């Protein structure tokens, strides 16, 4: 949220000097960027531009504070260009402070600063753009061309600060690169590392889940940014006293276990190393016992795939929640077939027959039901 304590929501506050003429303005991007299904009131480029244009002419310095998981790249580029234009047209200085997380589109906005400072406990993440696509081959090509254009724009924006060559930045984006403050400074994305403070959880669980797999070293930091479900405001009127419950009959079943809050599900999946499980589990709601059992099966499945040296199959098995016994049986068959492909004593040398090739993915697809659900991650 731009101003967590403000209602209605504002994107800035002005700090006035003793003479009443404000010379600095603090702007906050503490939310998803661009309107989305997460939040219809998230930081849009249109609203941001209107608020910047409304600043008093006496403002000479804009201090932009960022703590955001990212969002719409088009809004991000427009916001970055708006701030750069303030430098050129109004001779204003832009000071960026990354107070917690500048991920994805938020990292693009950070590049608009004349100086970019980052808290020593903050994180910076860059990646290639992605989109869900549906349609024929012409529409798919159009989406691919659009994503390439967005990536080129992002690279040009990162080079406002970083002196890295374009191909190196492109490689970092392709690899989905997470950086702490010192690494971000070494690569030229920020200028200064400043002492950080404890950051309160700010982001919706589904927004953080879209970041995809988080490196082990940073999982706790990212999980700490997940806020609990919003609590509706209390009414002014005193609530009516709750009726006294009737005594339960002796034969009544024990009360059902309460579902785990989405924020807790996200944290558990991140900590266990299975971020892709968070979204479906949040969507269906699970109890603590169900969550624990699902994560236990996921760990056992991943361990079996690693032992069989077929790690690439783990994600599909885990996502589809294939029973452990089925996983064991299929991995055993795959290993046996792969071993036969390496050495087949039934074939005489120089027979002219084509070598035996085993398609592990095809075997997996044929035997596994239901099929794993695919899709881009972030």
C-alpha positions, 0 to 999 in steps of 0.5 A: 500500500502506498501509505499503509496508514492513510485512508483514502489512499495517497501516493505521496506526502509533502514535507514542509519547511518552517516557511511553509514552502515544501521542498521535498516530497516523499512518494511510496510504492508499497504495492503491486504495480498496475491494476490487477486482480490482486488490487484494483487500487494498486499503483497505476501509472495514470494515478502516479503521473497525476499525483506527481503533476500535483506536487507544488512547484517549490518541491525540488527533491522527490524521495521515492520509497519502494517495497513492491513485488512488481506487476505490470511492466508497462505501468512500471516503464511509464512511471520510470519515464515520468520520474526521469522527465521530472529531472529534465523538465523541472530540474528535480532530483530523484532519490530512490530508497529500496526499503524492502523488496524491489522485484520484477517491475519494481526494479525497473522503477528504481532505476529512475533515481539520480541516486538509488539506495537500498536497505542492507536487508533488502532484495532486488530481483530481475527476470524476463517478462512473461504472459499467459497466452491463448490463441492461434500461432499468429497470436502466439508470435505476437505475444512473443514479439511483445515480450521481447520488446518489453525485455529490450525496454527493461534492459535499456532502463537497467542501463540507466544505472548499471554499466553491465553490457546488454547481453550480461543483463539479458543473461541475468534476466533469463536466469531470474536473478535475486540479489542482496544489497551488496550484490546489487551494488556490485553489479551497478543497479544501486549506488549505496547500501544503507542500514535497514529496519524491520519491515512489516508484512505488506503483500498479499499471498497471491502476489508473492506466490507469483514471484515463483521459486525464491533462492534458499538464502532469501526465502525467510526474507520474502516469506516475512513480507506476506501479510495475513488476510485483511481484517474487516474494520469493526463497526462503530456500534457495539456488537450483539452478544453471541448466544450461549451455545447449547451443550453438545450431545455426547455423540457429536463429532469433534469440530472440524479443523480450521483451514490454514490462512493463505499467508501461512500456506505461502510461508510453508510452501516457500520454506519447504522449497515448493512455491508452485504448490502455494497457489492451488493450496490457497485456492482450495483451502487446507487444514494444517494436517492436510498441508503437512501431509502434502508437503511431506509427500512433496519432499518424499517425491523430490527425494525419490526423483533425486535418488533415481537421477530423474530430478526433472520429473519431480515438479510434475509429480509434486504438482499432480500429487501423484501417490508415492507408490506410483512414483516409486513404480514409475521411477523404477521402470524408467531407470530400468528402461534407461539402463537398457538403453545404455547397454543392450546385449541383444544387439550385435555390433554393426547390424545397421539397426538404429540405436535404441533411444528411450524418451523418459518424458514420453514414458512419464506422460503415458503413465502419470495421471492426472497430468501435471499442470503447467504454466509460467512462473515468476 
